[in-house]
Amino acid sequence: MSVLGIDLGGTKLRVAVFTSEADVRHKENISLAGCQGGQVGSLICHQVRQVIQDERFVQDPVQSIGISVPGISRTREGTVWAPNIPGWTDYPLLKEVQEICGSIPVRIESDRACYILGEMWKGNARGAKDAIFLAVGTGIGAGIVADGRILRGANDISGSVGWLTFNTPFKEAFSACGDFEYHASGTGIARMAQQVLAEEISYRGQLRLKPSAEISSHDVFDAYAKNDPLAIRVIDFCVGYWGMAAANLVSIFNPEKIIFGGGVFGPAAEFIPAIKSVALKWAQPLSIQQVSFEASALGSDAGVYGAGYFALQTISSREKS
Amino acid sequence: MSVLGIDLGGTKLRVAVFTSEADVRHKENISLAGCQGGQVGSLICHQVRQVIQDERFVQDPVQSIGISVPGISRTREGTVWAPNIPGWTDYPLLKEVQEICGSIPVRIESDRACYILGEMWKGNARGAKDAIFLAVGTGIGAGIVADGRILRGANDISGSVGWLTFNTPFKEAFSACGDFEYHASGTGIARMAQQVLAEEISYRGQLRLKPSAEISSHDVFDAYAKNDPLAIRVIDFCVGYWGMAAANLVSIFNPEKIIFGGGVFGPAAEFIPAIKSVALKWAQPLSIQQVSFEASALGSDAGVYGAGYFALQTISSREKS
């Protein structure tokens, strides 16, 4: 049996055909090349059509399609809200793709949900039924699986953990993204470094080597690796936030695994033991002993694997019912 | 069809026979009268036997039994950890009750899970598939239902929200119960009042009328109602904590309802609008608009109703499979 996974990102499309054992039969990345609105929908439909018609897959055709989107999949309506794709406030992706592929089932899921499904299928959460993917990149979100099922919430916006609060004095700026994301996302790390640079006028370290406004989280990690005191201050603060957020998720969910991924993990993966130490202090003491904190095994492929696994689950659940 | 719900509390047993429409056919409360360990198990078995043999129910016998326990129900093992029942660290309740009732299915669930099930069946969460019961009494816990299913976690200890942290400077005392519970449970309210009394030596209000060590949360609520400045300070602090905790649950779960219950709500129910105002500031902005905050409709009966509903669901899921 074959399934098709598609992962729509902000700049590219990842397409892969998998066997039911998560082996890759075909895989390619396609640049969005500045596409907007309906062009992105057309690009996805074109890829679906190509795979369906591909002679290599005639003997063992694709039987289910899963699509990961960078935003909210409104599962009742079949529409997508994706803030980084211009025009996708309520985009009717399901209808468009379904018209291409007839009776082949199509399911659309948020990227964060696909990340944890990917790790459960082929990554570091294999065998787990209760697992969380904490995605820390430009923003912060969590894909949550409880007792084998994706947590969606009443209106498909569960896992918005960027909005977790740790009772920082409230700032209006949190209204756009939340306390946790404001401080401990990739964007947050860069912003915090810029703020500390503005305060510490006597600092002469390597973070002064480029204009403050151009500093990225990767510059901060790079400076940290060279024992830069300002970078250490910023990263230590974030380790505290990541640890408290993980502690709260552990106390609430009693999961087997928390997988740290997204662009920041990446470089922050080396801090996972330190994050666990912080969480150990705050979390429910039995639950924290039962959970394993790990880096994503699949990295930027987590979404496309998750989309594939979601497609596979769609068939399995149909066969059961 | 009839089901039996039993709610074991720290001092009494609530027993009720319900119709499948949540109407009460029989209900009684039995004092534990200081029973410990196996005596409590025997008392439960005795009640089960009495109901099964009761002539009033011969025409429409009990077809399923649900039991709510004040602690952790280890669903795989059928054993119970209940810190307030001496000797119940790993008590084999399922086996004992099952021996009494033969082929009638028996399920045991934590009290917090039963609270939200009760509110979904006959209380303020009717019709909801995504709902949370925030139980604030001596301790703090949450019963969570996501997409119609109880959230259990990998080892049945999900919902331990008393351990939520809001980045208070860490104290060793949190190791016993967690930041949120330390500050904003009934015990926490009394403790905070005692601490503030010790600091504010010039205070001469009504909370000085009894020895500090005897002050309860109810004394603090009573003083609040009379505009006592110290009580206002303590309660306002707790409203902030309850609001942040609710905000975090809203951002994570995107629920339809959060029900506030337990002994503290009760008197704190009047603060639910203020709690919502705090949550509005911190939570995911779409989710917080979609959720309703309400007081428990069932009060101290939430557990026995939930046990009954759990029993009913057990039959329904058997009939489906």
Interface residues (C-beta under 8 A of the other chain):
Chain A: A128 K129 D130 A142 I144 A146 D147 R149 L151 R152 G153 A154 N155 D156 I157 S158 G159 S160 V161 G162 W163 L164 T165 F166 N167 T168 F170 F174 S175 G178 D179 G240 M244 A247 N248 L249 S251 I252 F253 N254 P255 E256 K281 W282 A283 Q284 P285 L286 S287 Q290 V291
Chain B: A128 K129 D130 A142 I144 A146 D147 R149 L151 R152 G153 A154 N155 D156 I157 S158 G159 S160 V161 G162 W163 L164 T165 F166 N167 T168 F170 F174 S175 G178 D179 G240 M244 A247 N248 L249 S251 I252 F253 N254 P255 E256 K281 W282 A283 Q284 P285 L286 S287 Q290 V291
